[in-house]
Amino acid sequence: MNFTKLTDYLGKTLHIHLVSNCADWEIQDVALLDNRQLHYNKNTLYFGYYEQLGQKPGWPPQSIIAVPDISDTAIESLGFVTDASNIALVLEQDLFALFNQTKNVIETTRSSSLYEELTSLAAQTKSLDSVLNSASIHLGNSLIFSDMSFKIIASSTSIPVTDPIWKENIRQGYCSYEFISAVKELEPVKNASLTTDAIEVSCSESPYRKLSSKVFHNGVQIGFLLMIEGESLFMPSHREMLSTVSHAVSYTITRYMPDLIEGVSPYQQVLYDLLIGTPSKEVLPTLSKLVFPSRMAVAYLRPAQYLGRRHLKEHTSRQLKTRFPGSHVAYHQNGIAALLPLKNAVHITGGLLQELKEFADTEHIRIGISNAFSNMESFVMHYEQAYAAMELGQKFSAQEIVYYYLDYQIFDLFSETKNPETLGRFCHPALALLRQYDHKNNTQLYHTLQVFLHCTGSIKLASQQLFIHRNSLVYRLNRITEVCQINLEDPDTCLLLRLSYLIDQYNGL
């Protein structure tokens, strides 16, 4: 609502004298002049007394000023500066009544128009991200929406989150158990009412102020909105606007993202609790009531081509449970953490790997597979194996779509070193000698030794893989022992050489 429309509306109940109307700025908030303002906002309508004008920081761009008399003679004697200002006069006794009435009008108009804009955008895009980005621009600050388990569902990119703590939460897609516990201990959180009223939830660990508003569906809380103060400092209107955004988010989820309000199974909940670091003593009571396979493995599924979070939850997870009966899933780190039953197999069988490859190809996903295990208390460790298999597999075998941790376990060990670039010092010096010799003489002794060791010292297998005669291989091996002065019949030497080749591969050599 602009200045002209507002004064026309207010003039129906109170006598207002319009002095000047030079600009068509939208009025988004109201404030009282207190002589402590360092600057004025052109989208704020200021109320005060004539005696307060002329002091720093000067005349407000939009104002309603109280004077003792609003007759033409009295107004002429006051001498208003009207250049590029919107000014109206009201009698002193009507100032506060007019202020309260204006505040109600602005809040009602702002809430109604904001809600209509956001719900209309939701209907067009069917996207919570779009709604959150638009709302973020209106509020002038970043926004985050989290579900009841503190899983990050969406965050604004139009105004990105700069708070380091929440940036990390967004990066990993969830909040840790310790973080959640600390938030729940904040007094404003413990005393919050079951409404969408915004409350301040700032904490000493972060320099950024924060407002939070609950999000409901059919009277049941399904999550919360968080606004983090940035360049736009908190204003009273932010509380009311955040509450409006909460209603718009609820509308969007109900109509276009019903998967977010589906019930969570006990299996899904306990897997998620374990993944975010919930202490065993809190999980064990639930864990003891559930039945798990005697042998199992963890699979981490990530889309190979992005089809949306909804597709992952509604389609991929259901197809997984159909293809592999007895599986349980949780959504974690922008993917699916799945518990796969192995029946009575001690290890991951070739048959299961082939099934997973077919499934991954059909569903356009990549899969990391952990080693087999039997105790649910080691679920998190095996999830980390599956996740590491995915990361390392994509690095070293990008053409594959299923990665078995056992094939990358040694690389995971290398990645645990503080300075992976120093791994080279553990390599057998023979490899450097062979690289130098090959470069100087245009030979292939480095690769020959690598294949020979990979074939566990079999002359027959190595010569077949190298496509050379066995006598040629024997000649090369003799040359290798001469150049490097090594004994290829010593098991410790061969072990160190094989390890050295793996280090070279890890370092991209």
NUPALO-387909 format. One record per residue (C-alpha): residue in three letters; x, y, z; residue number from 1. Coordinates in Angstrom, 1 decimal. Example, Ala and Ser with C-alpha at 12.3 -4.5 7.8 and 13.67 -1.06 7.14 Angstrom:
2
(ALA, (12.3, -4.5, 7.8), 1),
(SER, (13.7, -1.1, 7.1), 2),
end
This chain:
509
(MET, (0.0, 0.0, 0.0), 1),
(ASN, (1.4, 3.4, -0.9), 2),
(PHE, (1.1, 6.7, 0.9), 3),
(THR, (-1.9, 8.1, -1.1), 4),
(LYS, (-4.0, 5.0, -0.7), 5),
(LEU, (-3.2, 4.8, 3.0), 6),
(THR, (-4.0, 8.4, 3.8), 7),
(ASP, (-7.3, 8.2, 1.8), 8),
(TYR, (-8.3, 5.1, 3.8), 9),
(LEU, (-7.3, 6.6, 7.2), 10),
(GLY, (-9.0, 9.9, 6.3), 11),
(LYS, (-12.4, 8.2, 6.4), 12),
(THR, (-12.3, 8.0, 10.2), 13),
(LEU, (-9.8, 10.7, 11.3), 14),
(HIS, (-9.1, 14.2, 10.0), 15),
(ILE, (-5.8, 14.1, 8.1), 16),
(HIS, (-4.2, 16.9, 6.1), 17),
(LEU, (-2.1, 15.9, 3.1), 18),
(VAL, (0.9, 18.3, 2.8), 19),
(SER, (2.9, 16.6, 0.0), 20),
(ASN, (2.9, 13.3, -1.9), 21),
(CYS, (6.1, 13.2, -4.0), 22),
(ALA, (7.0, 9.5, -4.2), 23),
(ASP, (5.2, 6.2, -4.8), 24),
(TRP, (7.0, 4.1, -2.3), 25),
(GLU, (5.4, 1.0, -0.9), 26),
(ILE, (4.8, 1.2, 2.8), 27),
(GLN, (6.0, -2.0, 4.5), 28),
(ASP, (6.3, -0.9, 8.1), 29),
(VAL, (5.6, 1.8, 10.6), 30),
(ALA, (7.7, 3.4, 13.3), 31),
(LEU, (7.7, 6.2, 15.9), 32),
(LEU, (10.3, 9.0, 15.7), 33),
(ASP, (12.5, 8.7, 18.8), 34),
(ASN, (15.4, 11.0, 17.8), 35),
(ARG, (17.8, 8.1, 18.0), 36),
(GLN, (17.4, 6.8, 14.5), 37),
(LEU, (20.6, 7.0, 12.5), 38),
(HIS, (18.9, 6.7, 9.2), 39),
(TYR, (15.4, 6.3, 7.7), 40),
(ASN, (13.9, 3.6, 5.5), 41),
(LYS, (12.0, 4.9, 2.6), 42),
(ASN, (9.5, 1.9, 2.9), 43),
(THR, (8.7, 2.8, 6.6), 44),
(LEU, (6.0, 5.4, 7.6), 45),
(TYR, (7.2, 7.4, 10.6), 46),
(PHE, (4.9, 9.0, 13.2), 47),
(GLY, (6.0, 11.8, 15.5), 48),
(TYR, (5.6, 15.4, 16.7), 49),
(TYR, (6.5, 18.5, 14.7), 50),
(GLU, (9.1, 19.4, 17.4), 51),
(GLN, (11.1, 16.3, 16.5), 52),
(LEU, (11.6, 17.3, 12.8), 53),
(GLY, (14.8, 18.9, 11.6), 54),
(GLN, (17.0, 16.9, 14.0), 55),
(LYS, (19.4, 14.3, 12.7), 56),
(PRO, (19.1, 12.4, 10.5), 57),
(GLY, (16.8, 15.0, 9.0), 58),
(TRP, (13.3, 14.7, 7.6), 59),
(PRO, (11.8, 11.1, 7.1), 60),
(PRO, (11.0, 10.2, 3.5), 61),
(GLN, (7.4, 9.3, 4.6), 62),
(SER, (5.8, 10.7, 7.7), 63),
(ILE, (2.6, 11.6, 9.6), 64),
(ILE, (3.3, 14.5, 11.9), 65),
(ALA, (1.2, 15.6, 14.9), 66),
(VAL, (0.6, 19.3, 15.3), 67),
(PRO, (-1.7, 21.3, 17.7), 68),
(ASP, (-3.7, 22.9, 14.8), 69),
(ILE, (-4.2, 21.8, 11.2), 70),
(SER, (-5.9, 25.0, 9.9), 71),
(ASP, (-4.4, 26.5, 6.7), 72),
(THR, (-3.0, 29.4, 8.6), 73),
(ALA, (-1.2, 27.2, 11.2), 74),
(ILE, (0.2, 24.9, 8.5), 75),
(GLU, (1.6, 27.9, 6.5), 76),
(SER, (3.5, 29.1, 9.6), 77),
(LEU, (5.2, 25.7, 10.1), 78),
(GLY, (7.2, 25.7, 6.9), 79),
(PHE, (7.5, 22.0, 5.9), 80),
(VAL, (10.3, 20.8, 3.6), 81),
(THR, (8.3, 18.9, 1.0), 82),
(ASP, (10.9, 18.1, -1.6), 83),
(ALA, (10.8, 14.4, -2.3), 84),
(SER, (8.9, 13.7, 0.9), 85),
(ASN, (5.4, 12.3, 1.7), 86),
(ILE, (4.0, 14.2, 4.6), 87),
(ALA, (0.6, 14.3, 6.2), 88),
(LEU, (-0.6, 16.1, 9.4), 89),
(VAL, (-2.9, 15.0, 12.2), 90),
(LEU, (-3.9, 16.6, 15.5), 91),
(GLU, (-1.7, 15.7, 18.4), 92),
(GLN, (-4.5, 13.9, 20.3), 93),
(ASP, (-5.1, 11.6, 17.4), 94),
(LEU, (-1.5, 10.5, 16.8), 95),
(PHE, (-1.4, 7.2, 18.7), 96),
(ALA, (-4.8, 6.1, 17.6), 97),
(LEU, (-3.8, 6.7, 14.0), 98),
(PHE, (-0.5, 4.9, 14.6), 99),
(ASN, (-2.3, 1.8, 15.9), 100),
(GLN, (-4.8, 1.8, 13.1), 101),
(THR, (-2.1, 2.2, 10.5), 102),
(LYS, (-0.1, -0.6, 12.0), 103),
(ASN, (-3.1, -3.0, 11.8), 104),
(VAL, (-3.8, -1.9, 8.2), 105),
(ILE, (-0.2, -2.4, 7.1), 106),
(GLU, (0.1, -5.8, 8.8), 107),
(THR, (-3.2, -7.1, 7.5), 108),
(THR, (-2.4, -5.9, 3.9), 109),
(ARG, (1.1, -7.2, 4.0), 110),
(SER, (0.2, -10.6, 5.3), 111),
(SER, (-2.7, -11.0, 2.9), 112),
(SER, (-0.6, -10.0, -0.2), 113),
(LEU, (2.4, -12.0, 0.9), 114),
(TYR, (0.4, -15.2, 1.5), 115),
(GLU, (-1.4, -14.8, -1.8), 116),
(GLU, (1.9, -14.2, -3.7), 117),
(LEU, (3.6, -17.3, -2.1), 118),
(THR, (0.7, -19.7, -2.6), 119),
(SER, (0.3, -18.5, -6.2), 120),
(LEU, (4.0, -19.2, -6.7), 121),
(ALA, (3.6, -22.6, -5.1), 122),
(ALA, (0.8, -23.4, -7.5), 123),
(GLN, (2.9, -22.4, -10.5), 124),
(THR, (6.2, -24.1, -9.5), 125),
(LYS, (5.1, -26.8, -7.0), 126),
(SER, (8.4, -26.1, -5.4), 127),
(LEU, (9.1, -25.4, -1.8), 128),
(ASP, (12.5, -24.0, -2.8), 129),
(SER, (10.8, -21.3, -5.0), 130),
(VAL, (8.5, -20.3, -2.2), 131),
(LEU, (11.3, -20.1, 0.3), 132),
(ASN, (13.5, -18.0, -2.1), 133),
(SER, (10.7, -15.6, -2.7), 134),
(ALA, (9.9, -15.2, 1.0), 135),
(SER, (13.6, -14.7, 1.7), 136),
(ILE, (13.6, -11.7, -0.7), 137),
(HIS, (10.5, -10.2, 1.0), 138),
(LEU, (12.1, -10.6, 4.5), 139),
(GLY, (15.5, -9.5, 3.3), 140),
(ASN, (17.2, -12.4, 5.2), 141),
(SER, (18.0, -16.1, 4.6), 142),
(LEU, (15.5, -18.8, 5.4), 143),
(ILE, (15.7, -22.5, 6.4), 144),
(PHE, (12.9, -25.1, 6.6), 145),
(SER, (13.6, -28.2, 8.7), 146),
(ASP, (11.3, -31.1, 9.6), 147),
(MET, (10.7, -32.3, 13.1), 148),
(SER, (13.9, -34.5, 13.1), 149),
(PHE, (16.0, -31.4, 12.2), 150),
(LYS, (16.6, -32.6, 8.7), 151),
(ILE, (17.2, -29.7, 6.4), 152),
(ILE, (14.4, -29.8, 3.8), 153),
(ALA, (15.1, -26.5, 2.0), 154),
(SER, (17.1, -23.3, 2.4), 155),
(SER, (17.1, -20.0, 0.5), 156),
(THR, (19.6, -19.4, -2.3), 157),
(SER, (18.3, -16.0, -3.3), 158),
(ILE, (19.8, -14.8, 0.1), 159),
(PRO, (22.2, -17.6, 1.1), 160),
(VAL, (22.8, -18.6, 4.7), 161),
(THR, (26.0, -17.2, 6.0), 162),
(ASP, (25.9, -18.4, 9.6), 163),
(PRO, (28.8, -21.0, 9.8), 164),
(ILE, (26.9, -23.4, 12.0), 165),
(TRP, (23.8, -23.6, 9.8), 166),
(LYS, (25.9, -23.6, 6.6), 167),
(GLU, (27.4, -26.8, 7.9), 168),
(ASN, (24.0, -28.2, 8.8), 169),
(ILE, (22.8, -27.4, 5.3), 170),
(ARG, (25.9, -29.0, 3.7), 171),
(GLN, (25.4, -32.3, 5.4), 172),
(GLY, (21.6, -32.1, 5.2), 173),
(TYR, (20.8, -32.6, 8.9), 174),
(CYS, (21.6, -31.5, 12.4), 175),
(SER, (23.6, -33.6, 14.8), 176),
(TYR, (22.2, -35.0, 18.0), 177),
(GLU, (24.3, -32.7, 20.1), 178),
(PHE, (23.1, -29.7, 18.1), 179),
(ILE, (19.5, -30.7, 18.4), 180),
(SER, (19.9, -31.2, 22.2), 181),
(ALA, (21.4, -27.8, 22.6), 182),
(VAL, (18.6, -26.1, 20.6), 183),
(LYS, (15.9, -27.8, 22.6), 184),
(GLU, (17.5, -26.5, 25.8), 185),
(LEU, (17.1, -22.8, 24.7), 186),
(GLU, (14.5, -21.1, 27.0), 187),
(PRO, (12.5, -19.6, 24.1), 188),
(VAL, (12.2, -23.0, 22.5), 189),
(LYS, (11.1, -24.7, 25.7), 190),
(ASN, (8.5, -22.1, 26.4), 191),
(ALA, (7.2, -21.6, 22.9), 192),
(SER, (3.5, -21.9, 22.3), 193),
(LEU, (1.9, -24.2, 19.8), 194),
(THR, (1.3, -21.5, 17.3), 195),
(THR, (3.1, -20.0, 14.3), 196),
(ASP, (4.1, -16.9, 16.3), 197),
(ALA, (7.7, -16.2, 15.6), 198),
(ILE, (10.2, -16.3, 18.5), 199),
(GLU, (13.8, -15.2, 18.8), 200),
(VAL, (16.1, -18.2, 19.2), 201),
(SER, (19.5, -16.6, 19.1), 202),
(CYS, (22.3, -18.3, 21.0), 203),
(SER, (25.8, -17.3, 22.2), 204),
(GLU, (27.6, -19.8, 19.9), 205),
(SER, (26.6, -17.7, 16.8), 206),
(PRO, (26.8, -13.9, 16.2), 207),
(TYR, (23.6, -14.0, 14.1), 208),
(ARG, (20.2, -13.3, 15.5), 209),
(LYS, (17.5, -15.7, 14.5), 210),
(LEU, (13.7, -15.9, 14.4), 211),
(SER, (11.8, -19.2, 14.3), 212),
(SER, (8.2, -20.0, 13.5), 213),
(LYS, (6.6, -23.5, 13.7), 214),
(VAL, (4.9, -25.1, 10.7), 215),
(PHE, (1.8, -27.1, 11.1), 216),
(HIS, (-0.4, -29.5, 9.1), 217),
(ASN, (-3.9, -30.3, 10.4), 218),
(GLY, (-2.9, -28.9, 13.8), 219),
(VAL, (0.2, -31.1, 14.1), 220),
(GLN, (3.7, -29.5, 13.9), 221),
(ILE, (5.7, -30.9, 10.9), 222),
(GLY, (8.7, -28.6, 11.1), 223),
(PHE, (9.9, -25.1, 11.7), 224),
(LEU, (11.1, -22.1, 9.7), 225),
(LEU, (14.3, -20.2, 10.7), 226),
(MET, (15.2, -16.7, 9.6), 227),
(ILE, (18.8, -15.6, 10.1), 228),
(GLU, (19.5, -11.9, 10.3), 229),
(GLY, (21.9, -10.6, 7.7), 230),
(GLU, (22.1, -7.2, 6.1), 231),
(SER, (18.4, -6.5, 6.9), 232),
(LEU, (18.2, -5.9, 10.6), 233),
(PHE, (15.3, -7.4, 12.5), 234),
(MET, (12.1, -5.3, 12.5), 235),
(PRO, (8.8, -5.9, 14.3), 236),
(SER, (7.2, -6.7, 11.0), 237),
(HIS, (9.6, -9.7, 10.5), 238),
(ARG, (7.7, -11.7, 13.2), 239),
(GLU, (4.3, -11.3, 11.6), 240),
(MET, (5.8, -11.9, 8.1), 241),
(LEU, (7.6, -15.1, 9.2), 242),
(SER, (4.3, -16.4, 10.6), 243),
(THR, (2.7, -15.7, 7.2), 244),
(VAL, (5.5, -17.6, 5.4), 245),
(SER, (4.9, -20.5, 7.8), 246),
(HIS, (1.3, -20.7, 6.6), 247),
(ALA, (2.4, -20.6, 3.0), 248),
(VAL, (5.0, -23.3, 3.5), 249),
(SER, (2.3, -25.5, 5.1), 250),
(TYR, (0.0, -24.9, 2.1), 251),
(THR, (2.8, -25.8, -0.3), 252),
(ILE, (3.7, -29.0, 1.5), 253),
(THR, (0.1, -30.1, 1.9), 254),
(ARG, (-0.8, -29.8, -1.7), 255),
(TYR, (2.5, -30.4, -3.6), 256),
(MET, (4.8, -32.3, -1.2), 257),
(PRO, (2.7, -34.8, 0.7), 258),
(ASP, (5.7, -37.1, 1.1), 259),
(LEU, (7.0, -34.7, 3.8), 260),
(ILE, (4.1, -35.4, 6.1), 261),
(GLU, (3.9, -39.2, 5.7), 262),
(GLY, (4.4, -41.2, 8.8), 263),
(VAL, (7.9, -42.5, 9.6), 264),
(SER, (8.2, -46.2, 10.4), 265),
(PRO, (10.0, -47.3, 13.6), 266),
(TYR, (12.8, -48.8, 11.4), 267),
(GLN, (13.3, -45.6, 9.5), 268),
(GLN, (13.3, -43.5, 12.7), 269),
(VAL, (15.8, -45.7, 14.5), 270),
(LEU, (18.2, -45.7, 11.4), 271),
(TYR, (18.0, -42.0, 11.2), 272),
(ASP, (18.6, -41.6, 15.0), 273),
(LEU, (21.7, -43.7, 14.7), 274),
(LEU, (23.0, -41.7, 11.8), 275),
(ILE, (22.7, -38.3, 13.5), 276),
(GLY, (24.6, -39.6, 16.5), 277),
(THR, (21.9, -40.3, 19.1), 278),
(PRO, (23.5, -42.0, 22.1), 279),
(SER, (23.0, -45.8, 22.2), 280),
(LYS, (21.2, -45.6, 25.6), 281),
(GLU, (18.4, -43.6, 23.9), 282),
(VAL, (18.2, -45.8, 20.8), 283),
(LEU, (18.5, -49.3, 22.4), 284),
(PRO, (14.9, -49.4, 23.9), 285),
(THR, (13.5, -49.0, 20.4), 286),
(LEU, (16.2, -51.1, 18.8), 287),
(SER, (15.5, -54.0, 21.1), 288),
(LYS, (11.9, -54.2, 19.9), 289),
(LEU, (12.8, -54.5, 16.2), 290),
(VAL, (13.9, -57.5, 14.3), 291),
(PHE, (16.9, -57.3, 11.9), 292),
(PRO, (18.5, -59.9, 9.6), 293),
(SER, (21.3, -62.1, 11.0), 294),
(ARG, (23.5, -60.8, 8.2), 295),
(MET, (23.2, -57.5, 6.4), 296),
(ALA, (24.9, -54.7, 4.6), 297),
(VAL, (24.4, -51.0, 4.2), 298),
(ALA, (23.9, -49.4, 0.8), 299),
(TYR, (24.1, -45.7, 0.1), 300),
(LEU, (22.1, -44.7, -2.9), 301),
(ARG, (22.6, -41.3, -4.7), 302),
(PRO, (20.9, -40.2, -7.9), 303),
(ALA, (23.1, -40.3, -11.0), 304),
(GLN, (20.8, -37.7, -12.6), 305),
(TYR, (18.8, -35.4, -10.4), 306),
(LEU, (15.1, -36.1, -10.6), 307),
(GLY, (14.1, -34.4, -7.3), 308),
(ARG, (13.9, -35.4, -3.7), 309),
(ARG, (10.3, -36.5, -4.1), 310),
(HIS, (11.3, -39.1, -6.8), 311),
(LEU, (14.0, -40.5, -4.5), 312),
(LYS, (11.5, -41.0, -1.7), 313),
(GLU, (8.3, -41.9, -3.5), 314),
(HIS, (9.8, -44.0, -6.3), 315),
(THR, (13.4, -45.2, -5.8), 316),
(SER, (12.9, -46.3, -2.1), 317),
(ARG, (9.7, -48.2, -3.0), 318),
(GLN, (11.4, -49.9, -5.9), 319),
(LEU, (14.3, -50.8, -3.7), 320),
(LYS, (12.0, -52.4, -1.1), 321),
(THR, (10.2, -54.3, -3.8), 322),
(ARG, (13.4, -55.6, -5.5), 323),
(PHE, (15.1, -56.4, -2.2), 324),
(PRO, (12.4, -57.6, 0.3), 325),
(GLY, (13.2, -56.9, 4.0), 326),
(SER, (15.1, -53.7, 3.3), 327),
(HIS, (14.7, -50.6, 5.5), 328),
(VAL, (15.6, -47.1, 4.5), 329),
(ALA, (16.4, -43.6, 5.9), 330),
(TYR, (17.1, -40.4, 4.0), 331),
(HIS, (20.5, -39.0, 4.8), 332),
(GLN, (23.1, -36.8, 3.2), 333),
(ASN, (21.0, -36.1, 0.1), 334),
(GLY, (20.6, -39.8, -0.6), 335),
(ILE, (19.1, -43.1, 0.8), 336),
(ALA, (20.8, -45.1, 3.5), 337),
(ALA, (19.4, -48.7, 3.0), 338),
(LEU, (19.8, -51.7, 5.2), 339),
(LEU, (19.9, -54.8, 2.9), 340),
(PRO, (19.3, -58.4, 4.2), 341),
(LEU, (21.9, -60.9, 3.1), 342),
(LYS, (20.0, -64.0, 4.2), 343),
(ASN, (22.7, -66.5, 5.3), 344),
(ALA, (25.6, -65.2, 3.1), 345),
(VAL, (28.8, -64.4, 5.0), 346),
(HIS, (29.9, -61.8, 2.4), 347),
(ILE, (28.4, -59.8, -0.4), 348),
(THR, (27.9, -62.3, -3.2), 349),
(GLY, (28.5, -61.7, -6.9), 350),
(GLY, (24.8, -62.4, -7.5), 351),
(LEU, (23.7, -59.6, -5.1), 352),
(LEU, (26.2, -57.1, -6.7), 353),
(GLN, (24.8, -58.0, -10.2), 354),
(GLU, (21.3, -57.4, -8.9), 355),
(LEU, (22.3, -54.0, -7.5), 356),
(LYS, (24.0, -53.1, -10.8), 357),
(GLU, (20.8, -53.9, -12.7), 358),
(PHE, (18.8, -51.9, -10.2), 359),
(ALA, (21.1, -48.9, -10.3), 360),
(ASP, (21.1, -48.9, -14.1), 361),
(THR, (17.3, -49.0, -14.2), 362),
(GLU, (16.8, -46.3, -11.5), 363),
(HIS, (19.6, -44.0, -12.7), 364),
(ILE, (21.4, -44.1, -9.4), 365),
(ARG, (24.9, -45.0, -8.0), 366),
(ILE, (25.3, -47.3, -5.0), 367),
(GLY, (28.0, -47.7, -2.5), 368),
(ILE, (28.0, -51.1, -0.6), 369),
(SER, (29.5, -51.7, 2.9), 370),
(ASN, (31.1, -55.0, 4.1), 371),
(ALA, (28.7, -57.5, 5.7), 372),
(PHE, (27.9, -57.3, 9.4), 373),
(SER, (25.5, -58.8, 12.0), 374),
(ASN, (25.3, -56.4, 14.9), 375),
(MET, (23.1, -53.3, 14.4), 376),
(GLU, (25.2, -51.3, 16.9), 377),
(SER, (27.8, -51.1, 14.1), 378),
(PHE, (25.3, -49.8, 11.5), 379),
(VAL, (26.8, -46.3, 11.5), 380),
(MET, (30.3, -47.6, 10.8), 381),
(HIS, (29.1, -49.6, 7.9), 382),
(TYR, (27.1, -46.7, 6.6), 383),
(GLU, (30.3, -44.7, 6.6), 384),
(GLN, (31.9, -47.6, 4.6), 385),
(ALA, (29.1, -47.4, 2.0), 386),
(TYR, (29.4, -43.6, 1.8), 387),
(ALA, (33.2, -43.9, 1.4), 388),
(ALA, (32.8, -46.6, -1.3), 389),
(MET, (30.6, -44.2, -3.2), 390),
(GLU, (33.1, -41.3, -2.9), 391),
(LEU, (36.2, -43.3, -3.7), 392),
(GLY, (34.4, -45.4, -6.4), 393),
(GLN, (33.4, -42.2, -8.3), 394),
(LYS, (37.0, -41.0, -8.1), 395),
(PHE, (38.8, -44.1, -9.2), 396),
(SER, (36.1, -46.0, -11.2), 397),
(ALA, (33.8, -43.3, -12.6), 398),
(GLN, (32.5, -45.6, -15.3), 399),
(GLU, (31.0, -48.0, -12.7), 400),
(ILE, (27.7, -47.4, -10.9), 401),
(VAL, (28.0, -49.8, -8.0), 402),
(TYR, (31.0, -49.6, -5.6), 403),
(TYR, (31.9, -52.4, -3.1), 404),
(TYR, (33.8, -51.0, -0.1), 405),
(LEU, (36.1, -54.0, 0.0), 406),
(ASP, (37.4, -52.9, -3.4), 407),
(TYR, (38.3, -49.5, -2.1), 408),
(GLN, (39.1, -50.2, 1.6), 409),
(ILE, (42.8, -49.6, 1.2), 410),
(PHE, (42.1, -46.2, -0.4), 411),
(ASP, (39.9, -45.4, 2.5), 412),
(LEU, (42.8, -46.2, 4.8), 413),
(PHE, (45.0, -43.9, 2.8), 414),
(SER, (42.4, -41.1, 3.1), 415),
(GLU, (42.6, -41.2, 6.9), 416),
(THR, (46.2, -40.0, 6.9), 417),
(LYS, (46.5, -36.3, 7.9), 418),
(ASN, (48.6, -35.5, 4.8), 419),
(PRO, (47.8, -37.9, 1.9), 420),
(GLU, (50.5, -36.3, -0.2), 421),
(THR, (53.2, -37.7, 2.1), 422),
(LEU, (52.1, -41.3, 1.3), 423),
(GLY, (54.7, -41.3, -1.4), 424),
(ARG, (57.5, -41.7, 1.1), 425),
(PHE, (56.1, -45.2, 2.0), 426),
(CYS, (56.5, -46.4, -1.6), 427),
(HIS, (59.2, -48.9, -2.5), 428),
(PRO, (62.0, -47.1, -4.4), 429),
(ALA, (61.8, -49.7, -7.2), 430),
(LEU, (58.7, -47.9, -8.6), 431),
(ALA, (60.6, -44.6, -9.1), 432),
(LEU, (63.5, -46.4, -10.7), 433),
(LEU, (61.2, -48.2, -13.1), 434),
(ARG, (59.4, -45.0, -14.1), 435),
(GLN, (62.8, -43.4, -14.8), 436),
(TYR, (64.1, -46.4, -16.7), 437),
(ASP, (60.9, -46.6, -18.9), 438),
(HIS, (61.1, -42.9, -19.7), 439),
(LYS, (64.7, -43.2, -20.7), 440),
(ASN, (64.5, -46.4, -22.7), 441),
(ASN, (60.9, -46.4, -23.9), 442),
(THR, (60.1, -49.7, -22.1), 443),
(GLN, (57.1, -50.8, -20.0), 444),
(LEU, (58.8, -52.4, -17.0), 445),
(TYR, (56.7, -50.4, -14.5), 446),
(HIS, (53.4, -51.7, -15.9), 447),
(THR, (54.8, -55.2, -16.3), 448),
(LEU, (55.7, -55.5, -12.6), 449),
(GLN, (52.3, -54.1, -11.7), 450),
(VAL, (50.4, -56.8, -13.7), 451),
(PHE, (52.8, -59.5, -12.5), 452),
(LEU, (52.0, -58.6, -8.8), 453),
(HIS, (48.3, -58.3, -9.5), 454),
(CYS, (48.4, -61.9, -10.9), 455),
(THR, (50.0, -63.0, -7.6), 456),
(GLY, (53.2, -64.0, -9.3), 457),
(SER, (51.7, -66.2, -12.0), 458),
(ILE, (53.8, -66.1, -15.2), 459),
(LYS, (51.0, -67.7, -17.2), 460),
(LEU, (48.3, -65.2, -16.1), 461),
(ALA, (50.5, -62.1, -16.3), 462),
(SER, (51.8, -62.9, -19.8), 463),
(GLN, (48.2, -63.5, -21.0), 464),
(GLN, (47.1, -60.1, -19.6), 465),
(LEU, (50.1, -58.3, -21.1), 466),
(PHE, (49.6, -60.1, -24.5), 467),
(ILE, (53.2, -61.2, -24.6), 468),
(HIS, (55.0, -64.5, -24.7), 469),
(ARG, (56.0, -66.0, -21.3), 470),
(ASN, (59.7, -65.9, -22.3), 471),
(SER, (59.3, -62.2, -23.0), 472),
(LEU, (57.8, -61.7, -19.5), 473),
(VAL, (60.6, -63.7, -17.9), 474),
(TYR, (63.1, -61.5, -19.7), 475),
(ARG, (61.4, -58.3, -18.4), 476),
(LEU, (61.2, -59.6, -14.9), 477),
(ASN, (64.9, -60.4, -14.9), 478),
(ARG, (65.6, -56.9, -16.2), 479),
(ILE, (63.4, -55.5, -13.4), 480),
(THR, (65.4, -57.4, -10.7), 481),
(GLU, (68.7, -56.1, -12.2), 482),
(VAL, (67.6, -52.5, -12.4), 483),
(CYS, (66.0, -52.4, -9.0), 484),
(GLN, (68.1, -54.9, -7.1), 485),
(ILE, (65.0, -56.6, -5.7), 486),
(ASN, (64.0, -60.2, -4.9), 487),
(LEU, (60.5, -61.0, -6.4), 488),
(GLU, (60.4, -64.3, -4.5), 489),
(ASP, (60.4, -62.5, -1.1), 490),
(PRO, (56.7, -62.2, 0.1), 491),
(ASP, (57.4, -59.0, 2.2), 492),
(THR, (59.0, -57.3, -0.8), 493),
(CYS, (56.0, -58.2, -3.0), 494),
(LEU, (53.6, -57.0, -0.4), 495),
(LEU, (55.3, -53.6, -0.1), 496),
(LEU, (55.5, -53.4, -3.9), 497),
(ARG, (51.8, -54.1, -4.3), 498),
(LEU, (51.0, -51.5, -1.6), 499),
(SER, (53.3, -49.0, -3.4), 500),
(TYR, (51.3, -49.4, -6.6), 501),
(LEU, (48.1, -48.7, -4.7), 502),
(ILE, (49.6, -45.6, -3.3), 503),
(ASP, (50.6, -44.5, -6.8), 504),
(GLN, (47.1, -45.1, -8.0), 505),
(TYR, (45.6, -43.2, -5.0), 506),
(ASN, (48.0, -40.2, -5.8), 507),
(GLY, (47.0, -40.3, -9.5), 508),
(LEU, (50.3, -41.6, -10.8), 509),
end
